[in-house]
Amino acid sequence: MNKKVLIDIGLTEERAAIIEGGRLVEIHIERIEDDKIVGNIYKGRVINVLPGIEAAFIDIGTEKNAFLHINNEPMDDEISNLKEEEASSSTSLPEKKKVKAGQELIVQVVKEAINPKGARVTTTISLPGRYLVLMPNNNNIGISHRIEGETERERLKKILQQIKIKDMGLIARTAAWGKDLEEILPDLDLLIRLWEKIKNRADRVRAPMLLHEDLSLTYRIIRDLFTEEVEEILINSPLEYENILKFLDSLSLSNLIARVSLYQGEKPIFEQYNIEKEIEKALQKKVWLKCGGYLVIDQTEALTVIDVNTGKFVGKQDMRKTILKTNLQAAEELALQLRLRDIGGIVVVDFIDMDFQEDREKVIKKLEESLKKDKTKTNIVQTTELGLVELTRKRARRDLENMLRTSCPYCGGTGRVLSNETVGNMVLRRLEELCKTTRAEAILLAVHPQVELNLSGPKMLLIKQLEKENRKSIYIVSSKDIHMEKIEVVAVGRLKEVKKIKKMVQKD
């Protein structure tokens, strides 16, 4: 696979773009001001236990207490993606009756805080290396689900059984494919020494305290994603370029050094490779398909809804083939969009209705195949009676939408504002109220220019009628500084004074 990684080191943030087959498939962003804590290990103190929801709240020294499921499961991708027969969900957490306020626990953050919730933690510690994941509180071994060949899985399983430490679990990561015992052993030695260091620190300090901080974005990319599939890593920072070379050497990966290059172009690296425009596209609701159809992606707090439409595509043959082709392209594209936008939680997909079961099976199969390219675990739960396909995708961090955008100060996040017609009617009601409640000779209102335009038609005749019936002069001026939904009462008083204020407002 033609796979490339572009790393942009800026003044305030690090960004990494993953490109496969010439298309942007993942974007990772880490900012200086962000408190990135996923993967960090803390010594925390239990603040309170809620048996009714089988949860405890843990003080780990962050602004909000962390949330711990008492019956928790391993949450790391390499752990949660293992087949059931290869890794159990056993946990080192004491029984519920033993968990009490004031107790100190070693926990690891598996999901960052997303307002209004605090971070989520687990007591099932996992230390990822290059080829292995060490699980100090677990006694199982397993192979990453992304290694599919049974012969290779059996070979790696024998190696893990040979090197496994008592009362510690091991998982062979995707990068372990094809590696022999001599290449894997140094990784295990490094992880064991790291765990000993964490334990020794935990014995010396009082909770809450940070025991271990995970690598920054650039080095996580090198550790987790720099496999044989990656043809090139391009970075724009000379300093980080040198540090990456040293990091690869420390991991005994000097054979990959030739694939790392320093970008020295005149344009910014993301602009040169058209990544900035791709990020802009990834924030849009509508996504066009090659055939002319399109997806509409609506993200809400509860779930994400994806609607499939034929759009411009009318097909060259019968309707069945037109619909099937659109749905097949949509299945492939939506899998990519989930990965690119890092959408997590519940996803509901409304494919175009298909009358034949054979066609529906083809679309689901295409969707399953496309989802395999995504490292983050995604499950197709079911197809509803209405033909909707339900998915769940693991959420560990803020998605691209929430990372780069904030709620609109106009609409409060709804994406909609009152129409000009609605606000125009509100103006008439407000004028009626003022005419009845004041003896003033004149009234001056200010509105948005689009609302003023709406009032210049038939509604102006009604305003003239109000003037005549109430023997008042009514003036309406516009200002771009006024919110589209707002009506500002500028002046109510004597005619001469209101006219004077009107002139002043129009000059401004």
Residue pairs with C-beta under 8 A, 6 or more apart in sequence:
1 20
1 21
1 229
2 20
2 21
2 22
2 231
3 18
3 19
3 20
3 229
3 230
3 231
4 18
4 19
4 230
4 231
4 232
4 233
4 234
5 16
5 17
5 18
5 19
5 221
5 225
5 226
5 230
5 232
5 233
5 234
6 16
6 17
6 19
6 234
6 235
6 263
6 269
6 270
6 273
6 275
7 14
7 15
7 16
7 17
7 218
7 221
7 233
7 234
7 235
7 236
7 237
7 240
7 269
8 14
8 15
8 16
8 17
8 236
8 268
8 269
8 270
9 218
9 235
9 236
9 237
9 240
12 31
12 32
12 33
13 29
13 30
13 31
13 32
14 29
14 30
14 216
14 217
14 218
15 27
15 28
15 29
15 30
15 270
16 26
16 27
16 28
16 217
16 218
16 221
17 24
17 26
17 27
17 28
17 270
17 273
17 275
18 24
18 25
18 26
18 27
18 28
18 225
19 25
19 273
20 373
23 336
24 275
24 278
24 279
24 282
24 340
25 336
25 339
25 340
25 373
26 339
26 340
26 342
27 275
27 279
27 282
27 340
27 400
28 217
28 221
29 217
29 403
29 404
30 36
30 216
30 217
35 62
36 112
36 217
37 62
37 109
37 112
37 113
37 119
38 109
38 110
38 111
38 112
38 119
38 214
38 396
38 397
39 108
39 109
39 128
39 214
39 215
40 108
40 109
40 210
40 212
40 213
40 214
41 106
41 107
41 108
41 109
41 125
41 198
41 210
41 211
41 212
42 60
42 61
42 66
42 106
42 107
42 108
42 109
42 121
42 207
42 208
42 209
42 210
42 211
43 104
43 105
43 106
43 202
43 205
43 206
43 207
43 208
43 209
43 211
44 58
44 59
44 60
44 61
44 66
44 104
44 105
44 106
44 107
44 121
44 207
44 208
45 58
45 59
45 102
45 103
45 104
45 105
45 207
45 208
46 56
46 57
46 58
46 59
46 99
46 100
46 101
46 102
46 103
46 104
46 105
47 56
47 57
47 58
47 59
47 65
47 101
48 56
48 57
48 101
49 55
49 56
49 70
49 96
49 99
49 100
49 101
50 56
50 57
51 96
54 69
54 70
54 71
54 96
55 67
55 68
55 69
55 70
56 68
56 70
56 99
57 65
57 66
57 67
57 68
57 118
58 65
58 66
58 67
58 68
58 105
58 107
58 121
59 65
59 66
59 207
59 208
60 66
60 107
60 109
60 119
60 121
60 207
60 208
60 210
61 208
61 209
61 210
62 113
62 118
62 119
63 113
63 118
64 113
64 117
64 118
64 119
65 118
66 107
66 109
66 118
66 119
66 120
66 121
67 117
67 118
67 119
67 120
67 121
68 93
68 105
68 107
68 120
68 121
68 122
68 123
69 120
69 122
70 93
70 96
70 99
71 91
71 93
72 91
72 93
72 122
72 123
72 124
73 80
73 89
73 91
73 122
73 124
74 80
74 87
74 89
74 91
74 122
74 124
74 126
74 135
74 138
75 110
75 111
75 120
75 122
75 124
75 394
75 396
76 110
76 126
76 128
76 133
77 375
77 376
77 377
77 394
78 126
78 128
78 133
78 144
78 171
78 173
78 174
79 87
79 124
79 126
79 133
79 135
79 142
79 171
80 377
80 394
81 144
81 145
81 146
81 377
82 142
82 143
82 144
82 145
82 171
83 142
83 145
86 140
86 141
86 142
86 143
87 138
87 140
87 141
87 142
87 169
87 171
88 140
90 138
90 139
90 140
91 122
91 123
91 124
91 137
91 138
92 123
92 124
92 137
92 138
93 99
93 105
93 123
93 124
104 206
104 207
105 123
106 123
106 125
106 198
106 202
106 211
107 121
107 122
107 123
108 121
108 122
108 123
108 124
108 125
108 126
109 119
109 120
109 121
110 120
110 121
110 122
110 396
111 119
111 120
111 395
111 396
111 397
112 119
112 396
112 397
112 398
113 119
114 398
114 402
123 137
124 135
124 137
124 138
125 135
125 136
125 137
125 195
126 133
126 134
126 135
126 171
127 133
127 134
127 135
127 136
127 191
127 194
127 195
128 173
128 223
128 224
129 173
129 187
129 188
129 190
129 191
129 223
130 173
130 175
130 187
130 223
130 251
130 253
131 172
131 173
131 175
131 176
131 179
131 183
131 184
131 187
132 170
132 171
132 172
132 173
132 176
132 184
132 187
132 188
132 191
133 170
133 171
133 173
134 168
134 169
134 170
134 188
134 191
134 192
134 195
135 168
135 169
135 170
135 171
136 167
136 168
136 169
136 195
137 169
138 168
138 169
139 167
139 168
139 169
140 169
141 157
141 160
141 161
141 164
141 169
141 170
141 171
142 169
142 170
142 171
142 172
143 153
143 156
143 157
143 160
143 171
143 172
144 171
144 172
144 173
144 174
144 176
146 174
146 375
147 153
147 156
147 172
147 174
147 176
147 177
152 177
152 178
156 172
156 176
156 177
157 172
159 172
159 180
159 181
159 184
160 170
160 172
162 181
163 170
163 181
163 184
163 185
163 188
164 170
165 192
168 192
170 188
172 184
173 224
174 227
175 227
176 184
183 252
186 252
187 251
194 212
197 212
198 211
198 212
201 209
201 211
201 212
202 211
205 211
214 220
215 223
218 235
218 240
218 244
219 244
219 247
221 233
222 233
222 244
222 247
222 248
223 251
226 233
226 248
226 253
226 256
226 259
230 259
231 259
232 259
232 260
232 261
233 244
233 259
233 260
233 261
234 261
234 262
234 263
234 269
235 241
235 244
235 260
235 261
235 262
235 263
236 262
236 263
236 268
236 269
238 262
241 260
241 262
244 260
245 257
245 260
248 254
248 256
248 257
248 260
249 257
263 269
263 272
265 272
268 276
269 275
270 276
270 279
279 400
279 404
281 287
282 337
282 340
282 341
282 400
283 400
283 401
283 404
283 405
285 296
285 297
285 298
286 294
286 295
286 296
286 297
287 294
287 295
287 296
287 297
287 333
287 337
288 294
288 311
289 295
289 311
289 313
289 326
289 329
289 330
289 333
290 329
291 313
291 325
291 326
291 329
292 310
292 311
292 312
292 313
292 314
293 308
293 309
293 310
293 311
293 312
293 313
293 326
293 329
293 330
294 309
294 311
295 306
295 307
295 308
295 309
295 330
295 333
295 334
295 337
296 306
296 307
296 309
297 304
297 305
297 306
297 337
297 341
297 343
298 304
298 305
298 306
298 307
299 343
299 399
299 401
302 345
302 346
303 345
303 346
303 347
303 348
304 343
304 345
304 346
304 347
304 348
305 347
305 348
305 350
306 334
306 337
306 347
306 348
306 349
306 350
307 350
308 326
308 327
308 330
308 334
308 349
308 350
308 351
308 352
309 326
309 352
310 322
310 323
310 326
310 352
313 322
313 325
313 326
314 322
315 321
315 322
315 325
320 354
320 355
320 356
320 359
323 352
323 353
323 354
323 359
324 354
324 359
324 362
324 363
326 352
327 351
327 352
327 354
327 359
327 363
328 362
328 363
328 366
330 351
331 351
331 363
331 364
331 366
331 367
331 370
332 366
332 367
332 370
334 349
334 367
334 370
335 367
335 370
335 371
335 373
335 374
335 378
336 370
336 373
337 343
338 347
338 371
338 374
338 378
338 391
338 393
339 373
339 374
339 376
340 400
341 399
341 400
341 401
342 376
342 397
342 398
342 399
342 400
343 393
343 399
344 376
344 393
344 394
344 395
344 396
344 399
345 392
345 393
345 395
346 390
346 391
346 392
347 390
347 391
347 392
347 393
348 388
348 389
348 390
348 391
349 388
349 389
349 390
349 391
350 387
350 388
351 363
351 387
351 389
353 387
354 360
354 363
354 387
360 383
360 387
364 380
364 383
364 389
367 380
367 389
368 380
371 378
371 380
374 393
376 393
376 394
376 396
377 393
377 394
378 391
378 392
378 393
378 394
379 391
379 392
379 393
380 389
380 390
380 391
381 390
381 391
381 392
382 389
382 390
383 389
383 390
384 390
407 413
408 415
410 417
410 483
410 484
410 485
411 417
417 484
417 485
418 426
418 484
418 485
420 450
420 451
420 453
420 454
420 484
421 454
423 447
423 448
423 451
423 454
423 484
423 485
423 487
424 451
424 454
424 455
424 459
425 459
426 487
427 445
427 447
427 451
427 455
427 459
427 476
427 487
428 459
428 462
428 463
428 466
430 445
430 487
430 489
431 443
431 445
431 463
431 466
431 474
432 466
434 443
434 489
434 492
435 443
435 466
435 469
435 470
435 472
436 470
438 492
440 472
440 492
440 493
440 494
440 498
441 472
441 473
441 493
441 494
441 495
441 498
442 472
442 473
442 474
442 475
442 491
442 492
442 493
442 494
442 495
442 497
442 498
442 499
443 472
443 473
443 474
443 475
443 489
443 491
443 492
443 498
444 475
444 476
444 477
444 489
444 490
444 491
444 492
444 498
444 501
444 502
444 505
445 474
445 475
445 476
445 477
445 487
445 488
445 489
445 490
446 476
446 477
446 478
446 479
446 482
446 487
446 488
446 490
446 505
447 455
447 476
447 477
447 478
447 479
447 482
447 486
447 487
447 488
448 478
448 479
448 480
448 482
448 483
448 484
448 486
449 478
449 479
449 480
450 484
451 478
451 484
452 476
452 477
452 478
455 463
455 476
463 474
463 476
466 472
466 474
467 473
467 474
473 495
473 498
475 498
475 499
475 502
477 490
477 502
477 505
477 506
479 488
479 505
479 508
482 488
490 501
490 502
490 505
491 497
491 498
491 501
491 502
492 498
